[in-house]
């Protein structure tokens, strides 16, 4: 139903926890919170953020992504 994905090992110290890679890295870096729902409810996002923080990730690297209003075509 949801997942926390790190693009690499969180081995670098960030401001409020560990980060994977550096702000300029392309590979082996990044942190994503995923939901199977096109628009995750606030409770799910809060739970994922809390769990990521418990795991030691610096949430300051997360950027909000607007999903509201996106349309998806049916696969052929």
Secondary structure, 3 states (H helix, E strand, C coil): CEEEEECCCCCEECCCCEECCCCCCCCCCCEEEEECCCCCCHHHHHHHHHHHHHCCECHHHCCCCCCCCCCCCCCC
